[in-house]
Amino acid sequence: MSSNYNSRPLLAEVLIENGTHRVIRRRQTLAELIALETFE
């Protein structure tokens, strides 16, 4: 479980199943994180 609390980017998630692994969510880029911010 992860969140963007304190402007931290989300980490990648890896699924390990039957001795193999695969990325099921890539890590969040800085550009994606900034796009979620509101500046007033």
N, C-alpha and C positions, 0 to 999 in steps of 0.2 A: 504494500500500500504506500502510495506517495502523494504528495500535494505540492502546490506552488507556494506554500507558506513562506513568508520572508523572501519572496522573489527567487526561490531556488528552482532550477529547471528539473523537470521530471526525468528520472533515470530510465534506461532501457530495461525491458523485462524479457527474461529468457525462460522458455519452457523446456524442462528436461523430462523426457518420456522414453521409456524402453532403451535407455543408454544413448539416446541421441538428443541433441539440443537444437533449438531454433529461436530466433528473436521474434517475439510476438508483439513488441512495441519498441520502436526505436527511441533513442533519447531525444529530448526536446532541445531544439536549437535556441540560441540566444534571441534570434529574430522572432521565433514563435513565442517565446516568453514575453518579450517586450510588446508584441502585438496584443497581448491580453491586458496590458496595463492601461489605466486611464489617467490622463494628465489634465488637471484643471487649474 
